[in-house]
């Protein structure tokens, strides 16, 4: 059965076809799916079954040169993912298009509908019938990620959210975003709304290229609306754009851009376990990308970003989401993740078992295991090497929580003995304690190494 889209965007006649047409309908659907398998285009989206994001690791990333479009790094960049609030980049792209052609003016008034007002947080909270200017609605979207304003703006431009979502998908196809399909303007959870990291990077580059006169909206760090102060948090509070996103199904997403020495890079990362881990990872991607550009300018054209990204990704897969959350990117929010490890050699993330209780929880993202009062052995269990000290600390926290009983006699520490490479270690163990602990870790596919401290 073809799922309905919002606001009747699906053909009503097709949904209500008499039973006598059911065999023909099934034949058409079968043919459409066969054509899709062969890579052919089916022009009428109503006859195509939507694709669903898989249950594999949510992580995907890409880094590209904003000027040339050259891809400097990619991982799972063409795999289907849920965009969450990054959806709003396309919502704003179409609004900017309407502004640039005069079909919409920044001082135009938007009357908030009951449908728009019903959107889940994050929202501005206007009631049905209240009004807001186009300019203020855009500011609320870029700074607060207001779902109600995204829908209100979509209705202003497209007449209804369903029609606007169809326009979003059509524009995505025009821009070459072949892995993207939209059904709403906000990014609130819907299994039919999918994208890829590469498509988001393509869109991010397009909005900067096509509407430079409006791009400054993405650079806003704060917005005050009738006494309601809104401030961007995390990495986007430091950079000049673009957009964050979060739902249980998507994980923590970020499309970001920055410029250094006349070089501008776009980094997209999807599927983080926490906002903090996502921000650190995107910051690392950008730092390494600019290092590649710097070395190229110095004559080293062999260096790649992948060579600089040697440690495991500080993110991981998540188990099946029990309850969808809104698209707000909450400071200090943490998603209780599934048991997962990353192979330091390949960077691949492996899922072992689903989390017992998947829910949002406040947490100290940089908590460290409590140190033992004294150590009595001279053996070390090393559980990872990282380029950032904070990532090494996070690894110690994760391993300690999972295998604390095996490492209870050790003391956690981060050492820096290899010129900027941080080792996550448990020290003060006897040889038998270290070997027993490492065997237990290995049995759960957690990489570890036993070494003598001497």
N, C-alpha and C positions, 0 to 999 in steps of 0.2 A: 504494500500500500504506500503510495507516495505521500509523505508527510505534508500537512498544510503549512504554509508560511503565514506570518502575521498579517493581519489586516486584509485578508482576502487576496493576496498577491497571486496565489495559485488560481488557475482557471476554475471558476465555479461550475461551469458546464462539465468540465472533466471530472470534478469531484463527485458530481451528482448524476453521472451518466447512468442510464437504466441498465438493468442486469443483462439485457440482451447484448450490450456492447462490451461486457466484461471479458469474453474470450479475445476480442480484437484488442482490447486494452492491454491484456497480458502479452499478446504477441508483440505489440509496439514496445512495451517495456523491455521484453527480452531482446528485441532487435537493438534498442538503444544501448542496453548494457553490453551487447556484443560489440557494437561499434566503438563504445568507450574503451573496451578491452584492447581493441586494435589501434587505439590512439586517435580515432577519428572524432571530429567535432559534431555534437548534436546541438543544433541551433536552438531548439525549444527546450529550455531548462525544465519545464514542467514535466517532461517525459523522462528525465534522467534521475536515477536514484542518487541521492547525495552520498558522498563519501564520509566516513567517520574516522576520527583520529584513533589510532590503535592504542592498545594498552601497554605498549613498550615504554621504555624510558622517555620521559617528557623532554629531556634535554635536546636542544638544537641551537646552533649558533652560526653566525656568519659575520665577517668583517669585509667591507669593501671600500675602495677609494671613491669618494663622492664625486670627484671630478671625472674620472675615466670609467667608473663602474667596474674596475678590476677587482676580482675577489681575492683577498689576501689570506682568508682562512674560512673554512666551512666544515661543519660537522652536523649530519642529519638535516642539512639545510633544505632538502626537498621533501622531508617527511611531514605528513599532515599533523598539524597541531591546532589547539584552540587559541585564538588571538586574545581573548578577554578584552580589556579596555584599549588595547592597541588598535582595536577596531575603529576607535574614534579618529585615528589619523585619516582614514578614508571618509568618515563623516565630515571632517573638516576640509578635506580635499574638495569634495563636492560643494561645500559651502563657499570655499574660496573661489571656485569656478563660477558660482552664481554671483559673487561679489565682483569678480573681474569683468563679467559681461553686463553688469548693471541690473540683472534680474533680482538682485538682493542688495540692500544698502545696510551699512553698519548701524545706522540709527533707526532701522525698521523695527517695528514692535512685534513681538511674538506673544500670542495668547496661549497660555499653557493649557493643554487639553487634560481631560481626566486620565487618558491613557498615559500621557507623559508624566503626570503627577504621581501615578501609581508605581513608577519605577523604584526598584530596591536601591538602597545606599550603595555607593556614595551618591548623594544627590544634594541639590541646593534647597529643596523642600518647599518650592512654591506650590500653592493650592490651585485646583482647576479654576480657570477664569482670570488668574493673576497674569500680569504682563511683565516682559523683560525685553530689553533691546537685544538685537543680534550681537552687538559688540560684547555686552555683558554675558550673554549666553556662551559665546566662544571662550571668553576668559574663564568662566566657570568650568568649562570642559577641559581646557588645557591645564589649569591649576588644580582644580578639585576632582577632575574626572567625573563630573556630575552626569549621572545617567539620565536624569529627567530632562536636563538641558540638551543632551545629545538627541533625545527623541523629539523634544519640542522643535529643535532646529531642523531635524529631518522632516517633520511634518510641515514646517514652514517652506522648505525647499521643494519637497516631493509630493505634498498633499496628504500623504499617509506614510507611516513608517514602513509598511510593506512595499509600497511603490518605491520609496527611497532605497530600500535594501536591494531591490531589483536593479536600480540605477547604480548602486555601489558595485554589484557583481559585474554588470556590463562594463563599468569603467575599469574594474580590475582586469577584465579580459583585454581591454584596449591597451592597458599598460603592460601586458605580458605576464600578469599574475595568474598563471594557469592553474595553480593549486589552491585558489581562494574562492570561497563561496560565502556570501553574506545573507543573513535573514533578519538581522536587526541592526540598529544604528549605535547601540551602546556597548555591545560586547558582553552583556549579561548571558549566563549560561544557556546554550542551545547546541545540541550535538551536531546539528547540521551546519553550524558556522565554523568553518575551518580555514586554515591558511598554512603557510610555510615560512620559515625564517627568511628564505630567499625572497619570497614575495613581499614580506614586510620591508626588507631592505630596498627592494625595487620601488615600493610606494614611498618610503622615506626619502629616497633620492628624487623621486618625481615631484613631491610636494615642495622641496627646496628649489628644484629647477624650474617648475612651472609657475610657482606663486611666491617668488622671493619677497614681494611687497607685503605678504601676510605671514611670512614665516616667523616674524618676531613674536607672534602669539605663543609659539612653542617655547620661546625664551623667557616667558613670564615666570617669575619665582613666587609671586604672591598676588593676591587679589582681595580687595575689600568690597563686599556687597552689602550695603545697608547695615554696616556695623559688624557683619560676619567676616571675620578675618580668615583667609585661606592661604596656606603656605605649602609649597612643594617640599617633600621630604626626600631623603636619600640622595643618590647620585645626581638625579635631575635637578636637585637644588643647587648643584655646582656647575652643571653643563648648560648648553644653550638649547637643549631639546633631546628627545622628542616626547616619548610616551611610555608610561608603565602600564601594567595590567596584572590582574590576579583573579583567578577562581580556583576552586579545589581541583577541577579537572585540568586546568592549564598549568598550574604552578605559578611562580612569580616570573613575569615576563618584562622585558625592557628593550625598547628601541632607542638608541642614543647616538648622538653625533657630537663631535668636537673638532676643533681646528688647532693645529700647531705648525708654526713656520710655513704658513700658506698651504699646508696640507690639511684636507678635511676627510675624516673617516666616519663611516657609519657602522655601528656594531649592533647586532640584534642577538639577544639571548632569550630563549624560552625554556620554561620548566624548572626554575630554581626552587629549592626547598624553603628558602627564606628570602626576604627582601634584602637582607644584609649580604648573604652569600651571592645573590644575583648581582648586586651592585659591585661587590669586590671583583667578581668574575668579569663583568663588562669593563670595569676600570682596567683590569689586567689586559683584556683583549685590546683596548684602545692604546694602553701604554706600549704593548708589544708591537702593535701596528705602526705606531709612530716611530718606534725604534727601527723597524724594517725600513720605513721611508727615509729615516736619517742615514742609515747605513747605505742605502741605495744612492743617496746624494753624495756620499763619500766614496762611491765607486764599487761597493760590495753588492753585486746584483744576484748573488747566490743565496743570500739569507732569506729564510721564509718565516712567517709568523708561527707556523706549526713547529719549527725547530725551537722556538723560544717557549712554546707551551708544552713543557716536558712533564710537569707534574699532573696528577689526576685533577680532573675538573672538580672544583669545590661545590658540586651540585649533584643531585642524584634523582632517581625515579621515585615516583610516589605510587602508593597503592590505590585501589579503586576508591573514588570519593563517595562517601556516604551521603553527604549533604552539600549541595552547591552553596557557595557564598557569593555575595555581591562582588562587583568589580573594583571595589575600593582597595587602594594599596595602603594598608594600615601600618603605621610605624611600629616596629618591634613585634609585628605579628609573625608567628612561626607556624608552619604546617607540620604536624606530626607525620614524619615521612616513613616510608617502608624501609625495611632492612635492606641496605644496599652498600656495595663497595665498588671502588674504581680500581681497575688494574693499572698500576703505574706505568707499565710498559706500553699499553695500547690506549689507555684512557677510556676504555669501554666500561660502562656501568652495568653491574649485574644485580638483578632483583632476586632476593632469597625468599622472603615470605611477606605477606601483607601486614601492615601495621594493625595492631589489635584494636586501636581506638583512634581513628583518623579525625582530628578536630583542630580548630584553631586554638592556640594557647599562647599566653604571654610567656616569654622566656628571656633569660639573659643569654644573648646570642654569643657572648664571649666568655661564658662560664668555664672555669678550669677545674679539673678534678682536684680534690683536696690532697695536699701533699702529706706523706707519712711523716711522723715525728722523727724517724731515723731509718737509715738503710743498713742492711746487714750483708749484702752480697755485692759482687763486683761484675755482674752480668747485666746486659742491656737488651731489651726488646724494642727494636725500632719498627714503627708502623707507618712510616711514610716520610717522603722528602718533598718539600714545597718551596716555592719561590717567595711566598709571603708568610711572615711569622704568624699572622692571624689565622691562616689556613692550617698551619701546623697545630695551633692551639685547638682549633675546631676539631681536627682529627683526633687529638688526644681526648677531647670531651666525648666524641662519638664512641671511640673504642672503650673508654672507661665505663660508659653507660651500658654497653653491651656485654663487656667481659670483665667487669669490675671484680668479680669474685676470683678470677684467675690472676689478676694483676694487683690484688689487694696489698701485697707485700712490697710493691714497687712505688717509686715516686715519679710522677710525670714531669717532664721537662722538655723545653725546646732548645736545641743547640744550633749554633751557626759556625760550623767548622770548615765549610767548603765555599767560601767567598760568596755569600748571599743565598746559599741553599740551606733551608731550615729543616732540621731533622726532628720528627716527633718521636719521643722515646719514653720508655718506662725503665728507670734505672734502680740500682740497689737490690737486684734480685740474685738469688743463688743460681747456679747453672741449671739445676733440676727445675727450679721454679720458672726460669726463663724458657726452657725447652718445653715444659708442660703447657705454659701459657701460649707459646707460639703454635704448638700442635692444635690447641683448642681454636685459636684464631684461624689457622689454615683450614680446619675442618669446616669453617663457615666462609671460606674463600676470602678471608681477610689477609692481605699480604703482610708479612712480618719477617723480621730477621733477628737472630740471636747473635750478640757480639759480646766480647769481653771488654769491660771498661778500661782495662789496663793497657 
